[in-house]
Amino acid sequence: MASILYVDYDKRFSGAVHDFWAPLGHECITVSHGALACESLREVGGDLAIVEVMMPDICGFEILRRIRADRKLFTTPVMLVSHMAAEEEIQHGLAQGADDYVFKPFDFEVLRTRAMPLLESSATIMQPDPLTHLMNERLAKCMVEHHISARRPFAVMCLELMQMVEFCHKAGVEASKALLLRAADILKDCGKLLHDEYFRPAHMGGGHFMCIVRPEMVAEYCNSVLNAWREQLPDFYASIGFAIKTTAAGRDAAGVNALVYYTVCTGQPRRSVHDCFQTLITMRAHARWNGEGIYADRRAS
């Protein structure tokens, strides 16, 4: 049974939503004042919050931001509902960290269909990545949303292992898994030296990793990670009997290089989750073009 919080000033509509979920075996708590949303979530431990955008006291966007800024609530899936169907409203809600946006009046079966994946996500978001046991991709993105909503300065550092497909073809699947585990260990070991309570490494899938680091520590951390990778890679290759050919143009194509890039968020309210990840996408393209090394986004944001 899931616990669902429904926030809407229309008590008649709230009653209909409550009556819809009850026969399906889910508990639905209704709130008619936006200011009570976070308090209610803390009390009932909601697995999903469905929030009307046009609340009379606090708008749904602000409720969403408060949920994302709360250290205990930030992973709660949030579905926004509204009569407003303009594309800019939808994009604004999603950019603020909403998981979905549904138009009113909605068909209740459509509501159920859209809500079920969010409830499933809520049940598994705290599970670690099955291979590396680091934070999983969904939780990592929620952590970024949390720091942005709380207006807390932080840095997002990415590590990407290049040529993983070629390495897998030549060295095998098990060797590739072992290499990913080695990268995860490097991230964790270098992170221990930071003594940073907010440091969290994540495996984003494939050869992609992400870490949340304090801004003043990120440059040193990136250097430590890249240096450790370069130092440990030859011994790792030797341990699995993998030979790297060195040519005039550099290493053999099956060798794995590392890209490290990061951006700093200073806590300014104009920064959004979308902006942060768009910056990282742009930096990744630049880094892949230039090759192994460390790339920093020097713009204050």
C-alpha positions as CSV (number, residue, x, y, z in Angstrom):
1,M,0.0,0.0,0.0
2,A,1.3,3.4,-1.0
3,S,0.7,6.7,0.9
4,I,-0.3,9.6,-1.4
5,L,-0.6,13.3,-0.5
6,Y,-3.1,15.3,-2.6
7,V,-2.9,19.1,-2.3
8,D,-5.8,21.0,-3.8
9,Y,-8.0,24.0,-2.6
10,D,-11.1,22.3,-4.3
11,K,-12.3,20.0,-1.5
12,R,-14.9,18.4,-3.7
13,F,-12.3,17.4,-6.2
14,S,-10.0,16.2,-3.4
15,G,-12.7,14.0,-2.2
16,A,-13.1,12.4,-5.6
17,V,-9.3,11.8,-5.7
18,H,-9.4,10.3,-2.3
19,D,-12.3,8.0,-3.1
20,F,-10.5,6.8,-6.3
21,W,-7.3,5.6,-4.6
22,A,-9.0,3.9,-1.6
23,P,-10.4,0.9,-3.5
24,L,-7.0,0.4,-5.1
25,G,-5.5,-0.2,-1.7
26,H,-3.7,3.1,-1.3
27,E,-4.0,5.7,1.4
28,C,-4.7,9.2,0.1
29,I,-4.3,12.1,2.5
30,T,-5.8,15.4,1.2
31,V,-4.7,18.9,2.1
32,S,-6.4,22.2,1.1
33,H,-3.6,24.6,2.1
34,G,-0.3,24.6,0.4
35,A,1.5,25.8,3.5
36,L,0.7,22.4,5.1
37,A,2.0,20.2,2.4
38,C,5.6,19.6,3.7
39,E,4.3,19.2,7.3
40,S,1.8,16.6,6.1
41,L,4.4,14.8,4.1
42,R,6.7,14.5,7.2
43,E,3.8,13.1,9.2
44,V,2.5,10.5,6.8
45,G,5.7,9.7,4.9
46,G,4.1,10.1,1.5
47,D,5.3,8.0,-1.4
48,L,3.9,10.5,-3.9
49,A,2.7,14.2,-3.7
50,I,0.1,15.3,-6.3
51,V,0.0,19.1,-6.1
52,E,-2.4,21.7,-7.7
53,V,-0.4,24.5,-9.2
54,M,-2.9,27.3,-8.6
55,M,-3.2,27.1,-4.8
56,P,-4.5,30.4,-3.2
57,D,-1.9,30.6,-0.5
58,I,1.3,29.1,-1.9
59,C,1.5,28.1,-5.5
60,G,2.3,24.5,-6.5
61,F,5.7,25.6,-7.9
62,E,6.7,26.9,-4.5
63,I,5.4,23.8,-2.7
64,L,7.5,21.8,-5.1
65,R,10.6,23.9,-4.3
66,R,10.0,23.4,-0.6
67,I,9.8,19.7,-0.9
68,R,13.0,19.6,-3.0
69,A,14.8,21.8,-0.5
70,D,13.8,19.6,2.5
71,R,16.6,17.2,3.6
72,K,14.0,14.5,4.5
73,L,11.5,15.0,1.7
74,F,13.5,15.8,-1.4
75,T,13.3,12.4,-3.0
76,T,9.4,12.4,-2.9
77,P,8.0,12.1,-6.5
78,V,5.9,15.2,-7.2
79,M,3.2,15.4,-9.9
80,L,1.8,18.8,-10.6
81,V,-1.8,19.1,-11.8
82,S,-3.4,22.2,-13.2
83,H,-6.0,23.7,-15.6
84,M,-3.0,25.6,-17.1
85,A,-1.9,23.7,-20.2
86,A,0.5,26.3,-21.7
87,E,3.8,24.8,-22.8
88,E,5.8,27.4,-20.8
89,E,4.0,26.4,-17.6
90,I,4.8,22.7,-18.2
91,Q,8.4,23.3,-18.9
92,H,8.7,25.6,-15.9
93,G,7.3,22.9,-13.6
94,L,9.6,20.2,-15.0
95,A,12.6,22.5,-14.8
96,Q,11.8,23.1,-11.1
97,G,12.1,19.4,-10.4
98,A,8.5,18.0,-11.0
99,D,8.3,14.4,-12.1
100,D,5.2,14.9,-14.2
101,Y,2.6,17.5,-15.1
102,V,-1.0,16.5,-15.7
103,F,-3.9,18.7,-17.0
104,K,-7.2,19.1,-15.2
105,P,-9.8,17.9,-15.4
106,F,-8.1,14.5,-15.8
107,D,-9.4,11.0,-16.4
108,F,-8.7,9.1,-13.2
109,E,-7.4,6.1,-15.1
110,V,-4.9,8.4,-16.8
111,L,-4.0,9.7,-13.3
112,R,-3.4,6.1,-12.1
113,T,-1.3,5.3,-15.2
114,R,0.9,8.3,-14.8
115,A,1.2,7.9,-11.0
116,M,2.2,4.2,-10.9
117,P,5.8,4.7,-12.3
118,L,6.3,7.4,-9.8
119,L,5.2,5.2,-6.9
120,E,7.6,2.4,-8.2
121,S,10.4,5.0,-8.4
122,S,9.7,6.1,-4.8
123,A,10.0,2.5,-3.6
124,T,13.4,1.9,-5.2
125,I,15.2,5.3,-5.3
126,M,17.3,4.6,-2.2
127,Q,18.6,1.3,-3.5
128,P,22.3,1.5,-4.5
129,D,23.5,0.9,-8.0
130,P,23.6,-2.9,-8.3
131,L,27.2,-3.1,-9.7
132,T,29.1,-0.4,-7.9
133,H,26.9,0.0,-4.8
134,L,27.2,3.8,-5.3
135,M,24.2,6.1,-5.3
136,N,22.0,5.3,-8.3
137,E,21.3,7.7,-11.2
138,R,17.8,8.8,-10.0
139,L,18.9,9.6,-6.5
140,A,21.9,11.5,-7.8
141,K,19.6,13.8,-9.9
142,C,17.4,14.3,-6.8
143,M,20.4,15.3,-4.8
144,V,21.3,18.0,-7.4
145,E,17.7,19.2,-7.3
146,H,17.9,19.3,-3.5
147,H,21.0,21.4,-3.4
148,I,19.6,23.8,-6.0
149,S,16.3,24.2,-4.3
150,A,18.0,24.7,-0.9
151,R,20.2,27.3,-2.6
152,R,23.2,25.6,-1.1
153,P,26.5,26.1,-3.1
154,F,27.9,22.9,-4.5
155,A,29.8,21.4,-7.4
156,V,28.9,18.6,-9.7
157,M,31.9,16.6,-10.9
158,C,31.6,14.0,-13.7
159,L,34.0,11.2,-14.5
160,E,33.6,9.5,-17.9
161,L,35.6,6.4,-18.9
162,M,36.2,6.6,-22.7
163,Q,36.4,3.6,-25.0
164,M,34.5,1.3,-22.6
165,V,32.8,-0.5,-25.5
166,E,36.1,-1.2,-27.3
167,F,37.6,-2.3,-24.0
168,C,34.7,-4.7,-23.3
169,H,35.0,-6.2,-26.8
170,K,38.7,-6.9,-26.3
171,A,39.0,-7.7,-22.6
172,G,35.5,-9.1,-21.9
173,V,32.5,-8.3,-19.8
174,E,34.0,-9.3,-16.4
175,A,37.1,-7.2,-17.0
176,S,34.8,-4.2,-17.8
177,K,32.9,-4.7,-14.6
178,A,36.1,-4.9,-12.7
179,L,37.3,-1.6,-14.3
180,L,34.1,0.1,-13.3
181,L,34.5,-1.1,-9.7
182,R,38.0,0.2,-9.7
183,A,36.7,3.6,-10.8
184,A,34.1,3.5,-8.1
185,D,36.7,2.7,-5.5
186,I,38.9,5.6,-6.6
187,L,36.0,8.0,-6.3
188,K,35.2,6.8,-2.8
189,D,38.8,6.7,-1.6
190,C,39.6,10.2,-2.9
191,G,36.3,11.4,-1.4
192,K,37.2,10.1,2.1
193,L,40.0,12.7,2.2
194,L,37.6,15.6,1.8
195,H,35.8,15.0,5.1
196,D,32.7,16.5,3.5
197,E,29.3,15.4,4.8
198,Y,27.6,16.3,1.4
199,F,30.0,14.3,-0.7
200,R,28.2,11.5,-2.6
201,P,29.5,9.6,-5.6
202,A,27.0,8.0,-8.1
203,H,27.1,5.6,-11.0
204,M,25.0,7.1,-13.8
205,G,25.3,4.0,-16.0
206,G,27.9,2.6,-18.3
207,G,31.2,4.4,-17.9
208,H,29.6,7.5,-16.4
209,F,30.0,8.6,-12.8
210,M,29.0,11.8,-10.9
211,C,29.9,13.3,-7.6
212,I,28.5,16.1,-5.5
213,V,31.4,18.1,-3.8
214,R,31.8,21.3,-2.0
215,P,32.9,24.1,-4.4
216,E,36.1,24.8,-2.6
217,M,37.2,21.2,-2.7
218,V,36.2,20.2,-6.3
219,A,39.4,21.2,-8.1
220,E,41.6,19.2,-5.6
221,Y,39.2,16.3,-5.8
222,C,39.3,16.2,-9.6
223,N,43.1,16.2,-9.6
224,S,43.2,13.4,-7.0
225,V,40.8,11.2,-9.0
226,L,42.6,11.7,-12.3
227,N,46.0,11.1,-10.8
228,A,44.8,7.9,-9.0
229,W,43.2,6.7,-12.2
230,R,46.4,7.1,-14.2
231,E,48.5,5.6,-11.4
232,Q,46.3,2.5,-11.0
233,L,45.4,1.8,-14.6
234,P,48.7,0.0,-15.6
235,D,48.5,-2.3,-12.6
236,F,44.9,-3.1,-13.3
237,Y,45.7,-4.0,-16.9
238,A,48.6,-6.2,-15.7
239,S,46.3,-8.0,-13.2
240,I,43.9,-9.0,-16.0
241,G,46.6,-9.7,-18.6
242,F,45.5,-6.9,-20.9
243,A,48.3,-5.4,-23.1
244,I,48.1,-1.8,-24.3
245,K,50.0,-1.1,-27.5
246,T,51.7,2.3,-27.7
247,T,52.0,3.8,-31.1
248,A,53.2,7.1,-32.5
249,A,49.7,8.4,-32.2
250,G,49.3,7.3,-28.6
251,R,47.7,4.4,-26.8
252,D,45.9,1.6,-28.5
253,A,42.2,2.4,-29.2
254,A,41.1,-0.3,-26.7
255,G,42.7,1.5,-23.8
256,V,40.4,3.4,-21.4
257,N,41.0,7.1,-20.9
258,A,39.3,9.3,-18.3
259,L,37.5,12.6,-18.8
260,V,36.9,14.7,-15.7
261,Y,34.7,17.8,-15.8
262,Y,32.8,19.9,-13.3
263,T,30.5,22.9,-12.8
264,V,29.9,25.0,-9.7
265,C,26.5,26.2,-8.6
266,T,26.8,29.2,-6.2
267,G,23.2,29.0,-4.9
268,Q,21.7,31.7,-7.0
269,P,17.9,31.3,-7.4
270,R,18.1,31.7,-11.2
271,R,19.9,28.4,-11.5
272,S,17.7,25.4,-12.3
273,V,18.3,21.6,-12.5
274,H,17.9,21.8,-16.3
275,D,20.5,24.6,-16.5
276,C,23.0,22.5,-14.5
277,F,22.7,19.4,-16.6
278,Q,22.7,21.4,-19.8
279,T,26.0,22.9,-18.7
280,L,27.4,19.4,-18.1
281,I,26.2,18.2,-21.5
282,T,28.0,21.1,-23.2
283,M,31.2,20.5,-21.1
284,R,31.1,16.8,-22.0
285,A,31.0,17.5,-25.7
286,H,34.0,19.8,-25.3
287,A,35.9,17.3,-23.2
288,R,35.3,14.4,-25.6
289,W,36.6,16.6,-28.4
290,N,39.8,17.5,-26.6
291,G,40.6,14.1,-24.9
292,E,41.6,13.0,-21.4
293,G,42.0,15.7,-18.8
294,I,40.2,18.0,-16.4
295,Y,37.7,20.6,-17.6
296,A,36.2,23.3,-15.4
297,D,33.2,25.5,-16.0
298,R,34.5,28.8,-14.8
299,R,31.3,30.7,-15.1
300,A,29.6,31.7,-11.8
301,S,26.0,30.4,-11.7
